Amino acid sequence: MYPRYCKSTIKEALADTPVVFIMGPRQVGKTTLVKNLINKNWEYITLDDQAQLTLAQTDPVGFIRNLPANKKIALDEVQRVPELFVSIKQAVDENRAPGRFLLTGSANALLRPRLSDSLAGRMESIRLATLSECEIQNRRPTFLNKLLSLQAPITKNIRVRDILLTRITKGCFPEPLQRSSEKRSTAWYQQYINTLIQRDIRDLTHIDHPELMTKLLKLTAFYSGKLINQTELGSKLGLDRLTIKKYIALLEQLFLIEQVPAWHSNEYKRLIKTPKLHSVDTGMMCSIRGLTRQRLVKQPSDFGILLETFVYNELRKQANWINEPLSFYHYRDKDKVEVDIIIENALGECFAIEIKAAASLDAKDFTGLKRFQSIAGDRFKMGLLLYDGDHTNAFGENLFAVPLGSLWS
């Protein structure tokens, strides 16, 4: 079993919070993690069990009331019966002992206002993403801690292109990582995509054309790392802009894609406000696009796009283990100058990250970082150019070129 670095956070939450909700995509390891956390004092129930699902749907209040009173409850795939949240609230209000319920869900039911309000102040939600490179290599992450402490990360892991080619094509879901070949990993992703949406979308809302959700998910694999153009996506599927907006929100609710907002400033008006799209896993993207390790070697432009999504996802995962809230943005202005990732802390301090797949460096590679530095002013703390090189080098005040291997070492 791979180490999951959010495990300690879950334990801390169970020690003082009545309900803990672990959210993440299907097949990301939520059930494995829960079973590793619980003991004989817990009752484990999954709503993927048809008998339990029927009982919960028929009488959600009675379902919760009839649970063993002398045990804590681990309830898997709770989003399948969202009415249970209100029943759990009633049970918690009668007994607010910490750690009473450990819930998991492969859809973010908390995006429904009525459900999120019902457990306000009673529940802590924790996101379980696909495996990070740190977890795969069993190395404690230090990258974000160093960045936030204004230290330029360094590493002995240099020229990591071969590692990245393998990771990007295999992805970070636990199951395909353990398969013997790239072909078998691809087969897993294809099965995952074909069955996922038809199953989980029904748990969220009524969709007139569920098959178009699958097509949209596949289409987003070609738009990852790009600005979202809802009109263009709609035209490819024969859907209007409002429907595309709704469907994208549903894919995000299933933790399959993320919309990254544009960084903004009240003082500077020449900024693009369109969000950027990222898939949550490059292995899934490669399966959809028919990209193999061999093809990426021959098509460096595709590798560069996938690398941006990989780095974004790795940083988002690591942010879940930082003891301060971090917000993620991208930067682009009307001169088409851009920075791949902007990280902002609670104080409004900004850290900019640009990603380059090559090992060589040029002064123009820092154009976006320098533009953002001038726009952000005092809020700018550090800018990094992640590249496939050998050394951490300074390229101006608070600007550094840093090897990509520093992300996990």
C-alpha positions in Angstrom: 0.0 0.0 0.0 1.3 3.5 -0.9 1.6 5.9 2.0 -1.2 8.5 2.1 0.0 11.7 3.6 -3.5 13.0 4.5 -3.9 10.1 6.9 -2.6 12.1 9.9 -5.0 15.0 9.0 -7.9 12.5 9.0 -6.9 11.2 12.4 -6.6 14.7 13.8 -10.1 15.6 12.5 -11.6 12.4 13.9 -10.3 13.4 17.4 -12.3 16.6 17.6 -15.0 16.6 14.9 -18.2 14.5 14.8 -18.2 13.9 11.0 -15.2 13.6 8.7 -15.9 13.4 4.9 -13.1 12.0 2.6 -13.8 13.1 -1.0 -12.1 12.2 -4.2 -12.5 10.4 -7.6 -13.6 6.8 -7.8 -10.8 4.2 -7.5 -8.4 6.7 -5.9 -8.0 4.6 -2.7 -10.7 6.0 -0.3 -12.0 2.6 0.8 -8.5 1.2 1.2 -7.6 4.2 3.4 -10.7 4.0 5.5 -10.3 0.3 6.1 -6.7 1.0 7.2 -7.9 3.7 9.6 -10.8 1.8 11.4 -10.7 -1.1 13.9 -13.2 -3.3 15.7 -14.9 -0.3 17.3 -16.2 0.7 13.8 -19.0 -0.5 11.6 -18.2 -0.4 7.9 -21.1 0.0 5.4 -20.8 0.7 1.7 -23.7 2.1 -0.3 -22.2 0.3 -3.4 -24.0 -2.7 -1.7 -27.4 -2.8 -3.3 -29.2 -4.0 -0.2 -27.7 -1.2 1.9 -28.4 1.3 -0.8 -32.1 0.3 -1.0 -32.5 0.5 2.8 -30.9 4.0 2.9 -33.0 5.3 0.0 -36.3 3.9 1.4 -35.9 5.3 4.9 -32.8 7.6 5.4 -33.8 8.6 8.9 -34.4 5.0 10.0 -31.2 3.8 8.3 -29.1 6.2 10.5 -31.1 5.6 13.7 -30.8 1.8 13.3 -27.0 1.8 13.1 -25.2 0.2 16.0 -25.2 2.7 18.9 -22.0 1.2 20.4 -19.9 1.7 17.3 -18.5 4.5 15.2 -19.8 4.4 11.6 -17.7 4.3 8.4 -20.1 5.0 5.5 -18.7 4.5 2.0 -20.0 6.3 -1.2 -22.5 8.5 0.8 -23.2 10.7 -2.2 -25.4 7.9 -3.5 -28.1 8.9 -0.9 -27.6 12.6 -0.2 -30.7 12.6 2.0 -28.5 10.8 4.6 -26.7 14.1 5.4 -29.8 15.5 7.1 -30.2 12.3 9.0 -26.6 12.3 10.1 -27.1 16.0 11.3 -29.9 14.9 13.5 -27.9 12.0 15.0 -24.9 14.4 15.6 -27.1 17.0 17.3 -28.3 14.3 19.7 -24.7 13.2 20.4 -21.8 15.5 19.3 -19.0 13.0 20.3 -16.0 13.4 18.0 -15.3 10.8 15.3 -18.8 9.4 15.2 -19.0 9.2 11.4 -16.3 8.7 8.7 -17.8 9.3 5.3 -16.4 8.9 1.8 -17.8 10.2 -1.5 -16.7 10.1 -5.1 -18.8 13.2 -5.9 -18.7 16.5 -4.0 -22.1 16.4 -2.5 -21.2 19.5 -0.5 -21.7 21.6 -3.6 -25.4 21.3 -3.0 -26.1 24.2 -0.7 -28.8 22.4 1.4 -26.5 19.5 2.1 -23.4 21.6 3.0 -25.5 23.8 5.3 -27.0 20.8 7.1 -23.6 19.8 8.5 -22.0 23.2 8.9 -19.9 23.2 12.1 -20.3 19.5 12.5 -18.1 18.1 9.6 -14.6 18.5 8.2 -14.1 17.6 4.6 -10.7 16.2 3.4 -9.8 15.7 -0.2 -8.0 12.5 -1.3 -6.5 13.0 -4.7 -4.7 10.5 -6.9 -1.3 9.5 -5.7 1.3 12.2 -5.7 4.8 11.5 -6.9 6.0 12.0 -3.3 3.7 9.1 -2.1 4.6 6.9 -5.0 8.3 7.3 -4.2 7.6 7.3 -0.4 9.3 10.7 0.1 8.0 13.4 2.4 7.3 16.5 0.4 9.3 19.7 1.0 8.8 21.7 -2.1 5.9 23.9 -1.0 7.3 24.4 2.5 10.6 25.7 1.1 8.8 27.9 -1.4 6.5 29.4 1.2 9.6 30.0 3.4 11.2 31.9 0.5 13.8 29.2 -0.1 14.6 28.2 -3.7 14.2 24.3 -3.7 17.2 22.2 -4.6 17.5 18.6 -5.5 19.9 15.8 -6.5 17.3 14.4 -8.8 18.2 15.9 -12.1 17.4 15.2 -15.7 14.1 13.4 -14.8 12.5 13.3 -18.2 12.5 9.5 -18.3 10.7 9.4 -14.9 8.2 12.0 -16.1 7.5 10.2 -19.4 6.6 7.0 -17.5 4.6 8.8 -14.8 2.6 11.0 -17.2 1.5 8.1 -19.4 0.8 5.7 -16.5 -0.9 8.4 -14.4 -1.4 8.4 -10.6 -4.4 6.2 -9.9 -3.2 3.2 -7.7 -4.5 0.4 -9.9 -2.9 1.2 -13.3 0.4 2.0 -11.5 0.5 -1.7 -10.4 -0.2 -3.1 -13.9 2.6 -4.7 -15.8 2.6 -2.7 -18.9 1.5 0.6 -20.5 -1.0 -1.3 -22.6 -2.7 -2.8 -19.5 -2.7 0.6 -17.7 -4.4 2.1 -20.8 -7.0 -0.6 -20.7 -7.9 0.2 -17.1 -8.4 3.9 -17.9 -10.6 3.1 -20.9 -12.8 0.9 -18.7 -12.8 3.5 -16.0 -14.0 6.3 -18.4 -16.7 4.1 -20.0 -18.4 3.1 -16.8 -17.7 6.0 -14.4 -20.0 8.7 -15.7 -23.1 6.6 -16.4 -22.8 5.3 -12.8 -22.0 8.4 -10.8 -23.9 11.1 -12.8 -27.2 9.4 -11.8 -26.3 10.0 -8.2 -25.9 13.8 -8.7 -28.7 15.0 -11.0 -30.9 14.3 -14.0 -29.0 14.5 -17.3 -30.9 14.3 -20.5 -27.9 13.0 -22.5 -25.5 11.1 -20.2 -23.5 9.9 -23.2 -22.5 13.5 -24.0 -20.9 13.7 -20.5 -18.5 10.9 -21.6 -17.8 12.7 -24.9 -17.2 16.0 -23.0 -14.8 14.3 -20.6 -12.8 12.9 -23.5 -12.9 16.3 -25.2 -11.5 18.0 -22.0 -8.4 15.8 -22.3 -7.5 17.9 -25.4 -8.1 21.2 -23.6 -6.2 20.5 -20.4 -3.8 23.4 -19.8 -5.8 25.7 -22.0 -8.2 28.5 -21.4 -11.8 27.3 -21.3 -13.8 28.1 -24.3 -17.4 27.0 -23.6 -18.7 28.1 -26.9 -16.1 26.1 -28.8 -16.7 23.0 -26.6 -20.5 23.3 -27.1 -20.2 23.5 -30.9 -18.2 20.3 -31.0 -21.0 18.5 -29.0 -24.0 20.3 -30.4 -24.8 21.9 -27.0 -25.4 25.4 -26.0 -23.0 27.4 -23.8 -25.2 27.1 -20.6 -25.5 23.4 -20.9 -21.7 23.0 -21.4 -21.2 25.2 -18.3 -23.5 22.9 -16.3 -21.8 19.7 -17.6 -18.3 21.1 -16.9 -19.4 21.8 -13.3 -20.6 18.2 -13.0 -17.3 16.8 -14.2 -15.6 19.0 -11.6 -18.1 17.8 -9.0 -16.9 14.2 -9.8 -13.3 15.3 -9.3 -12.4 14.6 -12.9 -11.4 18.1 -14.0 -10.5 21.4 -12.3 -11.1 24.9 -13.4 -8.2 27.2 -12.4 -9.4 30.8 -12.1 -7.4 33.7 -13.6 -5.3 35.8 -11.1 -6.7 39.3 -10.9 -5.7 42.7 -9.6 -7.8 45.8 -9.0 -4.9 48.0 -10.0 -4.1 46.3 -13.4 -7.0 46.0 -15.9 -5.3 44.3 -18.8 -5.7 40.8 -17.4 -7.6 37.9 -19.0 -10.3 36.6 -16.7 -11.0 33.3 -18.4 -10.3 30.2 -16.2 -7.9 27.5 -17.3 -8.9 23.8 -17.5 -6.8 20.9 -16.0 -7.6 17.2 -16.0 -7.0 15.5 -12.7 -4.8 12.8 -14.2 -2.4 12.7 -17.1 -2.7 8.9 -17.5 -6.4 9.3 -18.2 -5.6 12.1 -20.7 -3.0 9.9 -22.5 -5.5 7.0 -22.7 -8.1 9.3 -24.2 -5.7 10.9 -26.7 -3.9 7.7 -27.6 -0.6 9.0 -26.4 2.1 6.5 -25.5 5.5 7.0 -24.0 7.0 6.5 -27.4 4.7 9.0 -29.0 5.5 11.6 -26.4 9.2 11.2 -27.1 8.6 12.1 -30.7 6.0 14.8 -29.9 7.7 17.2 -27.4 4.9 19.8 -27.7 2.3 17.3 -26.3 4.8 16.3 -23.6 5.0 20.0 -22.5 1.2 20.4 -22.2 0.9 17.2 -20.2 3.8 18.2 -18.0 2.0 21.4 -17.0 -1.0 19.4 -15.9 1.2 16.9 -14.1 3.0 19.7 -12.1 -0.3 21.5 -11.4 -1.8 18.3 -10.0 1.3 17.5 -7.9 1.3 21.0 -6.3 -2.5 20.8 -5.6 -1.9 17.4 -3.8 1.0 18.8 -1.8 -1.1 21.8 -0.8 -3.5 19.5 1.0 -0.7 18.7 3.5 0.2 22.3 4.2 -1.0 23.9 7.4 -2.2 27.0 5.7 -4.8 27.7 3.0 -3.4 28.2 -0.5 -5.3 29.3 -3.6 -4.2 28.4 -7.1 -4.5 30.7 -10.2 -3.0 31.2 -13.6 -1.8 34.5 -15.1 -2.4 35.8 -18.6 -2.7 39.4 -19.8 -4.0 40.9 -23.0 -0.4 40.9 -24.4 -0.6 37.1 -24.2 2.1 37.0 -21.6 1.4 34.2 -19.1 2.5 32.2 -16.1 1.4 28.6 -15.7 0.7 28.6 -11.9 0.2 31.3 -9.3 0.0 30.2 -5.7 -1.4 32.8 -3.2 -1.5 32.4 0.6 -4.0 33.8 3.1 -2.0 37.0 3.3 -2.2 37.6 -0.4 1.5 36.8 -1.0 2.1 35.4 -4.4 4.4 32.7 -5.7 4.7 32.2 -9.5 5.7 29.0 -11.2 6.5 28.5 -14.9 7.1 25.1 -16.4 9.5 24.1 -19.1 10.1 20.6 -20.4 13.6 21.3 -21.8 17.0 21.3 -20.0 18.3 24.5 -21.6 17.6 28.0 -20.3 17.2 31.3 -21.9 16.5 34.8 -20.5 13.2 35.0 -22.4 11.9 32.0 -20.4 11.5 34.4 -17.5 9.4 36.9 -19.5 6.1 35.8 -17.8 7.6 35.6 -14.3 9.1 39.1 -14.7 5.8 40.6 -16.0 3.9 39.1 -13.1 6.6 40.3 -10.7 6.1 43.9 -11.9 2.3 43.6 -11.8 2.0 42.0 -8.4 4.5 44.4 -6.8 5.0 43.9 -3.1 2.7 40.8 -3.1 5.3 39.0 -5.3 7.6 36.8 -3.1 9.2 34.3 -5.4 9.1 33.1 -9.0 10.4 29.6 -10.1 11.0 28.2 -13.6 10.8 24.5 -13.3 13.0 22.9 -15.9 14.7 19.5 -16.7 18.1 20.7 -15.8 20.9 20.2 -13.3 21.1 23.1 -10.9 19.1 25.7 -9.0 20.2 29.1 -10.4 19.2 32.7 -9.7 18.0 34.7 -12.6 17.3 38.0 -10.9 15.8 39.2 -7.7 13.6 36.4 -6.2 13.7 34.5 -9.6 15.1 31.1 -9.8 15.5 28.2 -12.3 14.8 24.9 -10.4 15.1 21.3 -11.5 11.7 19.5 -11.9 12.9 16.7 -9.6 12.7 19.1 -6.6 8.9 18.6 -6.7 9.3 15.2 -4.9 12.7 15.3 -3.3 
